Structure formats: structure tokens, C-alpha cells
Amino acid sequence: TTPETVPAVLSEVKAGGGFRRTLATRARCRMKAQSMGTQPGDPLAGVGVGLLERLARRAQTARWGLDAADFTAALRRSVAHRFAGRPPAAAEIESFLESLHVEDLALACACARGSETAWEHFVREFRPILLRIASRGQQADRARDVADSVYAELYGLDERDGSRRSLFDYFHGRSSLAGWLKAVVAQRLVDRVRAARRFEPLPEDEASAPATPANPAF
């Protein structure tokens, strides 16, 4: 994300007509998700449909118009991420699913899938949180720049196979959405500090000093 692209993305998000057209296009282009049922070898195999339906009700997926298949796909990604490298027992999976912040997961999933209602809620409830987190110990302009940059990543700037890739796809529901956003903003701040240091000019005495041997003798 660059400072030049962020205002364009934000104006697109805020502009009603353009935003609605973008959301409609994204919805049409998304791949067909798998059904609520599970397939052999899938991370949710062995999990009863009743539990998945209960989690969907708890997550209030209908509030965002989120398809059951899309929500199940989000749960599937969460399980695969949590138990990568080893096959968990069915009881472990069920316990893990019950522990998820499923309401936040559904909101993130709906935003990534282009739900206008979900985006309006996120902008109203979470954008101020983004700015507040970014403002801790930062100048106002820099904090706003970081918050807008993260916001643009959440909206999705990168495209692959005709659809935008949203940072929301990396939220797995193990923490609250606000807590995850805090971690994302903190990492972006660290990244910017590192990038700034990389381009800082060396003092004249250091710049003129001879290079240190690759394997100095002691």
C-alpha cells in the first residue's frame, strides 16, 4: 500500500454508488464455496452439521447475509491453521470451534465477501479503533496514514484470479477482531520503523570508515 493509493481506495469505499458496484462485482466473481456438509479429508470431517449450524446461529451470519457455505469455509480455514502439521481428534476440533469469536469471524468473512451491511458496520464500529490504536505514541499524520493503510489492506488492493485479496482472510477468530486489528497495526508500525532505518543516511564518520572484514580475527 502506498500513500498515493490509500486516498483513492478510501474514496471508493465511502462513495455509495461506486462502492456498491465494486461489492456487486466482487460477489459475482467469487468462487462457489463448498456446502455446509463436509467432505472426506477436510479439516471439519467428523464435526457434526448440528454444531456448524449452531455456530452459524451464534455468529448471526444472517445479519450480514453471509452464506452458510462461506461461513463454513472460514471455520475450515481456522481449523486448518490451528492444527497445521497434525491430525486433531474430533473432540479437539469441536472444543476449538466452540472457543472461537464466531461473531467477529462472521463479520470479517462478510466484509471479505463484499457485504455492504457488514462494511458499513465495520466502518462505524472499528475504523475509530484502528485510528486510536495507531495514534498511541505516534504523530497524528503518521497514525492516520498507518490506519488508512491497514484499512486499505482490509478492503483489498491486491487482485488475484479476478478477485480482490482481503486482509480479513487472515483473521481466524482465535482472538477478538479488535485484538487482531491491534496486532496488525502494531506490526505495520514496526515495519515502518524498520523501513525508515534502512534508508537513514550514515553519519559522515561511519560512511567514510573502512568496511569491517567478513570474518574478523580475534
Solvent accessible surface area in square Angstrom, and as a share of the most:
residue,aa,sasa,rsa
1,T,75,0.44
2,T,65,0.38
3,P,84,0.53
4,E,135,0.60
5,T,57,0.33
6,V,6,0.04
7,P,80,0.50
8,A,61,0.47
9,V,9,0.05
10,L,14,0.07
11,S,65,0.42
12,E,47,0.21
13,V,9,0.05
14,K,136,0.58
15,A,51,0.39
16,G,33,0.32
17,G,38,0.37
18,G,21,0.20
19,F,13,0.05
20,R,125,0.46
21,R,166,0.61
22,T,24,0.14
23,L,8,0.04
24,A,43,0.33
25,T,63,0.36
26,R,16,0.06
27,A,40,0.31
28,R,174,0.64
29,C,63,0.38
30,R,93,0.34
31,M,171,0.77
32,K,198,0.84
33,A,33,0.26
34,Q,96,0.43
35,S,69,0.44
36,M,35,0.16
37,G,26,0.25
38,T,43,0.25
39,Q,97,0.43
40,P,130,0.81
41,G,81,0.78
42,D,21,0.11
43,P,45,0.28
44,L,0,0.00
45,A,41,0.32
46,G,61,0.59
47,V,7,0.04
48,G,38,0.37
49,V,71,0.41
50,G,44,0.42
51,L,17,0.08
52,L,0,0.00
53,E,77,0.34
54,R,113,0.41
55,L,1,0.00
56,A,12,0.09
57,R,163,0.59
58,R,98,0.36
59,A,1,0.01
60,Q,80,0.36
61,T,15,0.09
62,A,93,0.72
63,R,126,0.46
64,W,19,0.07
65,G,64,0.62
66,L,16,0.08
67,D,66,0.34
68,A,46,0.36
69,A,22,0.17
70,D,7,0.04
71,F,0,0.00
72,T,0,0.00
73,A,19,0.15
74,A,2,0.01
75,L,1,0.00
76,R,30,0.11
77,R,80,0.29
78,S,1,0.00
79,V,2,0.01
80,A,46,0.36
81,H,105,0.47
82,R,89,0.32
83,F,14,0.06
84,A,80,0.62
85,G,88,0.84
86,R,107,0.39
87,P,127,0.80
88,P,34,0.21
89,A,57,0.44
90,A,48,0.37
91,A,75,0.58
92,E,68,0.30
93,I,8,0.04
94,E,66,0.30
95,S,73,0.47
96,F,20,0.08
97,L,0,0.00
98,E,68,0.31
99,S,75,0.49
100,L,6,0.03
101,H,80,0.36
102,V,3,0.02
103,E,87,0.39
104,D,31,0.16
105,L,4,0.02
106,A,0,0.00
107,L,6,0.03
108,A,1,0.01
109,C,6,0.04
110,A,0,0.00
111,C,0,0.00
112,A,8,0.07
113,R,45,0.16
114,G,9,0.09
115,S,21,0.14
116,E,50,0.22
117,T,74,0.43
118,A,0,0.00
119,W,0,0.00
120,E,88,0.39
121,H,29,0.13
122,F,0,0.00
123,V,52,0.30
124,R,147,0.54
125,E,82,0.37
126,F,23,0.10
127,R,61,0.22
128,P,71,0.44
129,I,35,0.18
130,L,0,0.00
131,L,68,0.34
132,R,134,0.49
133,I,16,0.08
134,A,0,0.00
135,S,47,0.30
136,R,140,0.51
137,G,84,0.81
138,Q,51,0.23
139,Q,146,0.65
140,A,66,0.52
141,D,108,0.56
142,R,89,0.32
143,A,0,0.00
144,R,115,0.42
145,D,42,0.22
146,V,0,0.00
147,A,6,0.04
148,D,18,0.09
149,S,9,0.06
150,V,0,0.00
151,Y,3,0.01
152,A,0,0.00
153,E,43,0.19
154,L,0,0.00
155,Y,0,0.00
156,G,0,0.00
157,L,58,0.29
158,D,100,0.52
159,E,115,0.51
160,R,145,0.53
161,D,139,0.72
162,G,56,0.54
163,S,34,0.22
164,R,61,0.22
165,R,96,0.35
166,S,4,0.03
167,L,26,0.13
168,F,4,0.02
169,D,45,0.23
170,Y,119,0.45
171,F,6,0.03
172,H,32,0.14
173,G,0,0.00
174,R,134,0.49
175,S,50,0.32
176,S,39,0.25
177,L,0,0.00
178,A,36,0.28
179,G,33,0.32
180,W,38,0.13
181,L,0,0.00
182,K,101,0.43
183,A,62,0.48
184,V,16,0.09
185,V,0,0.00
186,A,49,0.38
187,Q,81,0.36
188,R,59,0.22
189,L,24,0.12
190,V,62,0.36
191,D,57,0.30
192,R,73,0.27
193,V,54,0.31
194,R,140,0.51
195,A,36,0.28
196,A,59,0.46
197,R,167,0.61
198,R,169,0.62
199,F,162,0.67
200,E,109,0.49
201,P,124,0.78
202,L,116,0.57
203,P,73,0.46
204,E,155,0.69
205,D,105,0.54
206,E,97,0.44
207,A,67,0.52
208,S,90,0.58
209,A,55,0.42
210,P,127,0.80
211,A,99,0.77
212,T,111,0.64
213,P,90,0.57
214,A,100,0.78
215,N,138,0.71
216,P,56,0.36
217,A,103,0.80
218,F,230,0.96
